[in-house]
């Protein structure tokens, strides 16, 4: 990884639709070497995929709910049941195992509170929890999928 790779990654994080020719022009390479660099970044798993970012409100899932979960059961069987359950709920968009006071943090997107209640009931009917707490986002101040590249270590 070098500074040219970082420039390529920066451009792709902003617009994944850029062609290799457009990227090459912006980073000062010819198309073929730029395309090879992109292919290498994909092969190494640094570029995991290219997706379309959709507007949640336009798709009627503009309510974001952050759910914290505490469990008294940390067995492998419990975890497998929990993981299987949340993977099968399309409204669950992120799950993080946490340190500190809670065990898991889940991000859920739904149209409204009633729709969240349906997801909540599905969740608690499948897995036993010690505590489930939900907070509704009132406003999104920053939302990005771009990762900071300032910590890259160059070869």
ABEGO torsion letter per residue (X at the ends): XBAAAAAAAAAAAABAABBAAAAAAAAGBBAAAAAAAAAAAAAAGABAEBBBBBBAAAAGBABBBBBBBBBABABAAAAAAAAAAAAABAABABBBBBBEABABBBBBBBABAAAAAAAAAAAAAABBBABBBBBBBABBABBBABBBAAABBBX
